[in-house]
Structures are given as structure tokens and as C-alpha cells.
Amino acid sequence: MTKKIWRVIEIALMGVGLLALPLLWMLHEDGEMRRALTPPWSVRTLDDFRKWRPQFDQALKLEARSATYYLVFGEPARVLASGKSAYLFDERGTLLGWVRDIGDDQYLRIAIDNDARKGALDARNIVPATR
């Protein structure tokens, strides 16, 4: 009788282990993707960003509260991402922040502001304002 109980426990633990493998793989991949898309400390401006990731060319111009922002889209930074990564710049081209998943992350509130005027453009055509 005890052998049967231990056998059931053994099978249950193997099942849990098999279910845990894909989860562990996904966590590992999420970490790798995040590290690859996190801007290095040297990336502070749009020019720095273009040198670091010249292939990211899809962008939005956002105008809200009499200010202009540029949101540049990157690659998804999560295994089960609902959107792309995104990098926010002010009108002078200063990097303000970034998110891993524009579909889930509410950190860049200006990007989801319904009152903001939005217009798609090529990131290579963004010309930062000078003051």
C-alpha cells in the first residue's frame, strides 16, 4: 500500500517537473530578451539610440499638453508580449524611458493618452528641436 502511495507521489512530482520546464525556459528567455533591448547607460539621446538600434524605424509623434514626444517602437521584449517594446523621447531627443511591452505596460502614459494627437512617422525622420 505504501509503495503505491509513493509511486503516485513520484508520478505527480514528475508531472509538476515537466510542467515547470516550459515555465523556466520562458523566464530565461524573458530575461535574455530584456537584457538585449534594455538601453545601455550610454544611450541618453535619440542620436545615441539610432547608433545603438538603427533598425528600429517605426515611430509615433505625440503631441499632448503643448509638448511633443516621440515614441520609437522596437522588437517584443517578452516571450508572450502583447505589443512591442517602446522608447520615449522628448522634443529635444532626450530619452525619457522605455517599456518592454507597450500592450501591457502603462508606464508611458502619454502613449495611451486619448487626448494626445498622434501621427506615425519613420524614426529616421525625427529631427529633435534645439533650444
CNS distance restraints for C-alpha pairs under 8 A (distance, minus, plus):
assign (resid   1 and name CA) (resid   5 and name CA) 6.54 0.50 0.50
assign (resid   2 and name CA) (resid   6 and name CA) 6.17 0.50 0.50
assign (resid   3 and name CA) (resid   7 and name CA) 6.05 0.50 0.50
assign (resid   4 and name CA) (resid   8 and name CA) 6.22 0.50 0.50
assign (resid   5 and name CA) (resid   9 and name CA) 6.23 0.50 0.50
assign (resid   6 and name CA) (resid  10 and name CA) 5.99 0.50 0.50
assign (resid   7 and name CA) (resid  11 and name CA) 6.17 0.50 0.50
assign (resid   8 and name CA) (resid  12 and name CA) 6.10 0.50 0.50
assign (resid   9 and name CA) (resid  13 and name CA) 6.13 0.50 0.50
assign (resid  10 and name CA) (resid  14 and name CA) 6.25 0.50 0.50
assign (resid  11 and name CA) (resid  15 and name CA) 6.23 0.50 0.50
assign (resid  12 and name CA) (resid  16 and name CA) 6.28 0.50 0.50
assign (resid  13 and name CA) (resid  17 and name CA) 6.08 0.50 0.50
assign (resid  14 and name CA) (resid  18 and name CA) 6.15 0.50 0.50
assign (resid  15 and name CA) (resid  19 and name CA) 6.25 0.50 0.50
assign (resid  16 and name CA) (resid  20 and name CA) 6.10 0.50 0.50
assign (resid  17 and name CA) (resid  21 and name CA) 6.46 0.50 0.50
assign (resid  18 and name CA) (resid  22 and name CA) 7.72 0.50 0.50
assign (resid  19 and name CA) (resid  23 and name CA) 7.18 0.50 0.50
assign (resid  20 and name CA) (resid  24 and name CA) 6.10 0.50 0.50
assign (resid  21 and name CA) (resid  25 and name CA) 6.15 0.50 0.50
assign (resid  22 and name CA) (resid  26 and name CA) 6.07 0.50 0.50
assign (resid  23 and name CA) (resid  27 and name CA) 6.23 0.50 0.50
assign (resid  24 and name CA) (resid  28 and name CA) 6.20 0.50 0.50
assign (resid  25 and name CA) (resid  29 and name CA) 6.17 0.50 0.50
assign (resid  26 and name CA) (resid  30 and name CA) 6.02 0.50 0.50
assign (resid  26 and name CA) (resid  79 and name CA) 6.52 0.50 0.50
assign (resid  27 and name CA) (resid  31 and name CA) 6.30 0.50 0.50
assign (resid  28 and name CA) (resid  32 and name CA) 6.36 0.50 0.50
assign (resid  29 and name CA) (resid  33 and name CA) 6.06 0.50 0.50
assign (resid  29 and name CA) (resid  78 and name CA) 7.60 0.50 0.50
assign (resid  29 and name CA) (resid  79 and name CA) 6.75 0.50 0.50
assign (resid  30 and name CA) (resid  34 and name CA) 6.06 0.50 0.50
assign (resid  30 and name CA) (resid  77 and name CA) 6.90 0.50 0.50
assign (resid  30 and name CA) (resid  78 and name CA) 4.96 0.50 0.50
assign (resid  30 and name CA) (resid  79 and name CA) 5.83 0.50 0.50
assign (resid  31 and name CA) (resid  35 and name CA) 6.17 0.50 0.50
assign (resid  32 and name CA) (resid  36 and name CA) 6.25 0.50 0.50
assign (resid  33 and name CA) (resid  37 and name CA) 6.33 0.50 0.50
assign (resid  33 and name CA) (resid  77 and name CA) 5.07 0.50 0.50
assign (resid  33 and name CA) (resid  78 and name CA) 6.28 0.50 0.50
assign (resid  34 and name CA) (resid  38 and name CA) 5.87 0.50 0.50
assign (resid  34 and name CA) (resid  77 and name CA) 5.39 0.50 0.50
assign (resid  34 and name CA) (resid  78 and name CA) 7.06 0.50 0.50
assign (resid  34 and name CA) (resid 100 and name CA) 7.08 0.50 0.50
assign (resid  37 and name CA) (resid  75 and name CA) 7.86 0.50 0.50
assign (resid  37 and name CA) (resid  77 and name CA) 6.61 0.50 0.50
assign (resid  37 and name CA) (resid  85 and name CA) 7.93 0.50 0.50
assign (resid  37 and name CA) (resid 100 and name CA) 7.99 0.50 0.50
assign (resid  39 and name CA) (resid  43 and name CA) 6.06 0.50 0.50
assign (resid  39 and name CA) (resid  49 and name CA) 7.90 0.50 0.50
assign (resid  42 and name CA) (resid  48 and name CA) 7.41 0.50 0.50
assign (resid  43 and name CA) (resid  48 and name CA) 5.00 0.50 0.50
assign (resid  43 and name CA) (resid  49 and name CA) 5.67 0.50 0.50
assign (resid  43 and name CA) (resid  52 and name CA) 7.51 0.50 0.50
assign (resid  43 and name CA) (resid  95 and name CA) 7.65 0.50 0.50
assign (resid  44 and name CA) (resid  48 and name CA) 6.34 0.50 0.50
assign (resid  44 and name CA) (resid  49 and name CA) 7.38 0.50 0.50
assign (resid  44 and name CA) (resid  94 and name CA) 6.04 0.50 0.50
assign (resid  44 and name CA) (resid  95 and name CA) 5.31 0.50 0.50
assign (resid  45 and name CA) (resid  49 and name CA) 6.20 0.50 0.50
assign (resid  45 and name CA) (resid  89 and name CA) 7.70 0.50 0.50
assign (resid  45 and name CA) (resid  93 and name CA) 5.35 0.50 0.50
assign (resid  45 and name CA) (resid  94 and name CA) 4.46 0.50 0.50
assign (resid  45 and name CA) (resid  95 and name CA) 5.28 0.50 0.50
assign (resid  46 and name CA) (resid  50 and name CA) 6.11 0.50 0.50
assign (resid  46 and name CA) (resid  89 and name CA) 7.04 0.50 0.50
assign (resid  46 and name CA) (resid  93 and name CA) 4.88 0.50 0.50
assign (resid  46 and name CA) (resid  94 and name CA) 6.28 0.50 0.50
assign (resid  46 and name CA) (resid  95 and name CA) 6.66 0.50 0.50
assign (resid  46 and name CA) (resid 128 and name CA) 7.96 0.50 0.50
assign (resid  47 and name CA) (resid  51 and name CA) 6.44 0.50 0.50
assign (resid  47 and name CA) (resid  93 and name CA) 7.64 0.50 0.50
assign (resid  48 and name CA) (resid  52 and name CA) 6.25 0.50 0.50
assign (resid  49 and name CA) (resid  53 and name CA) 5.90 0.50 0.50
assign (resid  49 and name CA) (resid  54 and name CA) 7.46 0.50 0.50
assign (resid  50 and name CA) (resid  54 and name CA) 4.62 0.50 0.50
assign (resid  50 and name CA) (resid  56 and name CA) 7.84 0.50 0.50
assign (resid  56 and name CA) (resid  72 and name CA) 7.06 0.50 0.50
assign (resid  56 and name CA) (resid  73 and name CA) 6.42 0.50 0.50
assign (resid  56 and name CA) (resid  74 and name CA) 5.44 0.50 0.50
assign (resid  56 and name CA) (resid  75 and name CA) 7.95 0.50 0.50
assign (resid  56 and name CA) (resid 123 and name CA) 7.28 0.50 0.50
assign (resid  57 and name CA) (resid  72 and name CA) 7.03 0.50 0.50
assign (resid  57 and name CA) (resid  73 and name CA) 7.32 0.50 0.50
assign (resid  57 and name CA) (resid 122 and name CA) 5.38 0.50 0.50
assign (resid  57 and name CA) (resid 123 and name CA) 4.50 0.50 0.50
assign (resid  57 and name CA) (resid 124 and name CA) 6.20 0.50 0.50
assign (resid  58 and name CA) (resid  72 and name CA) 5.94 0.50 0.50
assign (resid  58 and name CA) (resid  73 and name CA) 5.58 0.50 0.50
assign (resid  58 and name CA) (resid  74 and name CA) 7.74 0.50 0.50
assign (resid  58 and name CA) (resid 120 and name CA) 7.61 0.50 0.50
assign (resid  58 and name CA) (resid 121 and name CA) 6.62 0.50 0.50
assign (resid  58 and name CA) (resid 122 and name CA) 5.31 0.50 0.50
assign (resid  58 and name CA) (resid 123 and name CA) 5.66 0.50 0.50
assign (resid  59 and name CA) (resid  70 and name CA) 6.78 0.50 0.50
assign (resid  59 and name CA) (resid  71 and name CA) 5.39 0.50 0.50
assign (resid  59 and name CA) (resid  72 and name CA) 4.23 0.50 0.50
assign (resid  59 and name CA) (resid  73 and name CA) 5.82 0.50 0.50
assign (resid  59 and name CA) (resid 120 and name CA) 5.85 0.50 0.50
assign (resid  59 and name CA) (resid 121 and name CA) 5.37 0.50 0.50
assign (resid  59 and name CA) (resid 122 and name CA) 5.75 0.50 0.50
assign (resid  59 and name CA) (resid 123 and name CA) 5.22 0.50 0.50
assign (resid  60 and name CA) (resid  70 and name CA) 5.69 0.50 0.50
assign (resid  60 and name CA) (resid  71 and name CA) 5.10 0.50 0.50
assign (resid  60 and name CA) (resid  72 and name CA) 6.54 0.50 0.50
assign (resid  60 and name CA) (resid 118 and name CA) 6.34 0.50 0.50
assign (resid  60 and name CA) (resid 119 and name CA) 5.41 0.50 0.50
assign (resid  60 and name CA) (resid 120 and name CA) 4.45 0.50 0.50
assign (resid  60 and name CA) (resid 121 and name CA) 5.81 0.50 0.50
assign (resid  61 and name CA) (resid  68 and name CA) 7.06 0.50 0.50
assign (resid  61 and name CA) (resid  69 and name CA) 5.93 0.50 0.50
assign (resid  61 and name CA) (resid  70 and name CA) 4.72 0.50 0.50
assign (resid  61 and name CA) (resid  71 and name CA) 6.52 0.50 0.50
assign (resid  61 and name CA) (resid 117 and name CA) 7.92 0.50 0.50
assign (resid  61 and name CA) (resid 118 and name CA) 5.58 0.50 0.50
assign (resid  61 and name CA) (resid 119 and name CA) 5.15 0.50 0.50
assign (resid  61 and name CA) (resid 120 and name CA) 6.30 0.50 0.50
assign (resid  61 and name CA) (resid 121 and name CA) 7.03 0.50 0.50
assign (resid  62 and name CA) (resid  68 and name CA) 5.68 0.50 0.50
assign (resid  62 and name CA) (resid  69 and name CA) 5.00 0.50 0.50
assign (resid  62 and name CA) (resid  70 and name CA) 5.99 0.50 0.50
assign (resid  62 and name CA) (resid  71 and name CA) 7.41 0.50 0.50
assign (resid  62 and name CA) (resid 110 and name CA) 7.68 0.50 0.50
assign (resid  62 and name CA) (resid 111 and name CA) 7.25 0.50 0.50
assign (resid  62 and name CA) (resid 116 and name CA) 6.18 0.50 0.50
assign (resid  62 and name CA) (resid 117 and name CA) 5.62 0.50 0.50
assign (resid  62 and name CA) (resid 118 and name CA) 4.72 0.50 0.50
assign (resid  62 and name CA) (resid 119 and name CA) 6.77 0.50 0.50
assign (resid  63 and name CA) (resid  67 and name CA) 5.63 0.50 0.50
assign (resid  63 and name CA) (resid  68 and name CA) 4.54 0.50 0.50
assign (resid  63 and name CA) (resid  69 and name CA) 6.33 0.50 0.50
assign (resid  63 and name CA) (resid 116 and name CA) 5.42 0.50 0.50
assign (resid  63 and name CA) (resid 117 and name CA) 5.07 0.50 0.50
assign (resid  63 and name CA) (resid 118 and name CA) 6.60 0.50 0.50
assign (resid  64 and name CA) (resid  68 and name CA) 6.57 0.50 0.50
assign (resid  64 and name CA) (resid 110 and name CA) 7.47 0.50 0.50
assign (resid  64 and name CA) (resid 115 and name CA) 7.07 0.50 0.50
assign (resid  64 and name CA) (resid 116 and name CA) 4.65 0.50 0.50
assign (resid  64 and name CA) (resid 117 and name CA) 6.62 0.50 0.50
assign (resid  65 and name CA) (resid 116 and name CA) 7.88 0.50 0.50
assign (resid  67 and name CA) (resid  91 and name CA) 7.43 0.50 0.50
assign (resid  68 and name CA) (resid  90 and name CA) 6.37 0.50 0.50
assign (resid  68 and name CA) (resid  91 and name CA) 5.20 0.50 0.50
assign (resid  69 and name CA) (resid  88 and name CA) 6.91 0.50 0.50
assign (resid  69 and name CA) (resid  89 and name CA) 5.65 0.50 0.50
assign (resid  69 and name CA) (resid  90 and name CA) 4.52 0.50 0.50
assign (resid  69 and name CA) (resid  91 and name CA) 5.38 0.50 0.50
assign (resid  70 and name CA) (resid  88 and name CA) 5.76 0.50 0.50
assign (resid  70 and name CA) (resid  89 and name CA) 5.07 0.50 0.50
assign (resid  70 and name CA) (resid  90 and name CA) 6.26 0.50 0.50
assign (resid  70 and name CA) (resid  91 and name CA) 7.04 0.50 0.50
assign (resid  70 and name CA) (resid 126 and name CA) 7.95 0.50 0.50
assign (resid  71 and name CA) (resid  86 and name CA) 6.37 0.50 0.50
assign (resid  71 and name CA) (resid  87 and name CA) 5.57 0.50 0.50
assign (resid  71 and name CA) (resid  88 and name CA) 4.58 0.50 0.50
assign (resid  71 and name CA) (resid  89 and name CA) 6.36 0.50 0.50
assign (resid  71 and name CA) (resid 111 and name CA) 7.43 0.50 0.50
assign (resid  72 and name CA) (resid  86 and name CA) 5.54 0.50 0.50
assign (resid  72 and name CA) (resid  87 and name CA) 5.14 0.50 0.50
assign (resid  72 and name CA) (resid  88 and name CA) 6.49 0.50 0.50
assign (resid  72 and name CA) (resid 123 and name CA) 6.53 0.50 0.50
assign (resid  73 and name CA) (resid  84 and name CA) 6.28 0.50 0.50
assign (resid  73 and name CA) (resid  85 and name CA) 5.84 0.50 0.50
assign (resid  73 and name CA) (resid  86 and name CA) 4.41 0.50 0.50
assign (resid  73 and name CA) (resid  87 and name CA) 6.43 0.50 0.50
assign (resid  74 and name CA) (resid  84 and name CA) 5.84 0.50 0.50
assign (resid  74 and name CA) (resid  85 and name CA) 4.95 0.50 0.50
assign (resid  74 and name CA) (resid  86 and name CA) 5.69 0.50 0.50
assign (resid  74 and name CA) (resid  87 and name CA) 7.65 0.50 0.50
assign (resid  75 and name CA) (resid  84 and name CA) 5.27 0.50 0.50
assign (resid  75 and name CA) (resid  85 and name CA) 5.65 0.50 0.50
assign (resid  76 and name CA) (resid  81 and name CA) 6.08 0.50 0.50
assign (resid  76 and name CA) (resid  83 and name CA) 6.34 0.50 0.50
assign (resid  76 and name CA) (resid  84 and name CA) 4.21 0.50 0.50
assign (resid  76 and name CA) (resid  85 and name CA) 5.28 0.50 0.50
assign (resid  76 and name CA) (resid 100 and name CA) 6.95 0.50 0.50
assign (resid  76 and name CA) (resid 101 and name CA) 6.64 0.50 0.50
assign (resid  77 and name CA) (resid  81 and name CA) 6.93 0.50 0.50
assign (resid  77 and name CA) (resid  84 and name CA) 6.92 0.50 0.50
assign (resid  77 and name CA) (resid  85 and name CA) 5.90 0.50 0.50
assign (resid  77 and name CA) (resid 100 and name CA) 5.13 0.50 0.50
assign (resid  77 and name CA) (resid 101 and name CA) 6.60 0.50 0.50
assign (resid  78 and name CA) (resid 100 and name CA) 6.95 0.50 0.50
assign (resid  78 and name CA) (resid 101 and name CA) 7.24 0.50 0.50
assign (resid  81 and name CA) (resid 101 and name CA) 6.04 0.50 0.50
assign (resid  81 and name CA) (resid 103 and name CA) 7.52 0.50 0.50
assign (resid  82 and name CA) (resid 101 and name CA) 6.60 0.50 0.50
assign (resid  82 and name CA) (resid 102 and name CA) 7.55 0.50 0.50
assign (resid  82 and name CA) (resid 103 and name CA) 5.06 0.50 0.50
assign (resid  82 and name CA) (resid 104 and name CA) 6.68 0.50 0.50
assign (resid  83 and name CA) (resid 101 and name CA) 5.14 0.50 0.50
assign (resid  83 and name CA) (resid 102 and name CA) 5.16 0.50 0.50
assign (resid  83 and name CA) (resid 103 and name CA) 4.46 0.50 0.50
assign (resid  83 and name CA) (resid 104 and name CA) 7.37 0.50 0.50
assign (resid  84 and name CA) (resid 100 and name CA) 6.99 0.50 0.50
assign (resid  84 and name CA) (resid 101 and name CA) 5.30 0.50 0.50
assign (resid  84 and name CA) (resid 102 and name CA) 5.71 0.50 0.50
assign (resid  84 and name CA) (resid 103 and name CA) 7.27 0.50 0.50
assign (resid  85 and name CA) (resid  98 and name CA) 7.32 0.50 0.50
assign (resid  85 and name CA) (resid  99 and name CA) 5.56 0.50 0.50
assign (resid  85 and name CA) (resid 100 and name CA) 4.42 0.50 0.50
assign (resid  85 and name CA) (resid 101 and name CA) 4.86 0.50 0.50
assign (resid  85 and name CA) (resid 102 and name CA) 5.84 0.50 0.50
assign (resid  86 and name CA) (resid  98 and name CA) 5.52 0.50 0.50
assign (resid  86 and name CA) (resid  99 and name CA) 5.47 0.50 0.50
assign (resid  86 and name CA) (resid 100 and name CA) 6.80 0.50 0.50
assign (resid  86 and name CA) (resid 101 and name CA) 7.23 0.50 0.50
assign (resid  86 and name CA) (resid 102 and name CA) 6.26 0.50 0.50
assign (resid  87 and name CA) (resid  95 and name CA) 7.25 0.50 0.50
assign (resid  87 and name CA) (resid  96 and name CA) 7.73 0.50 0.50
assign (resid  87 and name CA) (resid  97 and name CA) 6.00 0.50 0.50
assign (resid  87 and name CA) (resid  98 and name CA) 4.30 0.50 0.50
assign (resid  87 and name CA) (resid  99 and name CA) 6.73 0.50 0.50
assign (resid  88 and name CA) (resid  95 and name CA) 5.97 0.50 0.50
assign (resid  88 and name CA) (resid  96 and name CA) 5.50 0.50 0.50
assign (resid  88 and name CA) (resid  97 and name CA) 5.48 0.50 0.50
assign (resid  88 and name CA) (resid  98 and name CA) 6.00 0.50 0.50
assign (resid  88 and name CA) (resid 108 and name CA) 7.61 0.50 0.50
assign (resid  89 and name CA) (resid  93 and name CA) 5.30 0.50 0.50
assign (resid  89 and name CA) (resid  94 and name CA) 5.20 0.50 0.50
assign (resid  89 and name CA) (resid  95 and name CA) 4.52 0.50 0.50
assign (resid  89 and name CA) (resid  96 and name CA) 5.40 0.50 0.50
assign (resid  89 and name CA) (resid  97 and name CA) 7.47 0.50 0.50
assign (resid  90 and name CA) (resid  94 and name CA) 5.48 0.50 0.50
assign (resid  90 and name CA) (resid  95 and name CA) 6.83 0.50 0.50
assign (resid  90 and name CA) (resid  96 and name CA) 6.77 0.50 0.50
assign (resid  91 and name CA) (resid 128 and name CA) 5.56 0.50 0.50
assign (resid  91 and name CA) (resid 129 and name CA) 5.71 0.50 0.50
assign (resid  92 and name CA) (resid 128 and name CA) 4.55 0.50 0.50
assign (resid  92 and name CA) (resid 129 and name CA) 4.74 0.50 0.50
assign (resid  92 and name CA) (resid 130 and name CA) 6.13 0.50 0.50
assign (resid  92 and name CA) (resid 131 and name CA) 7.91 0.50 0.50
assign (resid  93 and name CA) (resid 127 and name CA) 7.95 0.50 0.50
assign (resid  93 and name CA) (resid 128 and name CA) 5.02 0.50 0.50
assign (resid  93 and name CA) (resid 129 and name CA) 7.47 0.50 0.50
assign (resid  97 and name CA) (resid 108 and name CA) 7.71 0.50 0.50
assign (resid  98 and name CA) (resid 108 and name CA) 7.53 0.50 0.50
assign (resid  99 and name CA) (resid 105 and name CA) 6.57 0.50 0.50
assign (resid  99 and name CA) (resid 107 and name CA) 7.07 0.50 0.50
assign (resid  99 and name CA) (resid 108 and name CA) 7.37 0.50 0.50
assign (resid 100 and name CA) (resid 105 and name CA) 7.40 0.50 0.50
assign (resid 101 and name CA) (resid 105 and name CA) 5.72 0.50 0.50
assign (resid 102 and name CA) (resid 106 and name CA) 7.51 0.50 0.50
assign (resid 106 and name CA) (resid 112 and name CA) 7.87 0.50 0.50
assign (resid 108 and name CA) (resid 112 and name CA) 7.42 0.50 0.50
assign (resid 109 and name CA) (resid 113 and name CA) 6.16 0.50 0.50
assign (resid 110 and name CA) (resid 116 and name CA) 7.29 0.50 0.50
assign (resid 111 and name CA) (resid 116 and name CA) 7.94 0.50 0.50
assign (resid 121 and name CA) (resid 125 and name CA) 7.18 0.50 0.50
assign (resid 121 and name CA) (resid 126 and name CA) 7.95 0.50 0.50
assign (resid 122 and name CA) (resid 126 and name CA) 7.27 0.50 0.50
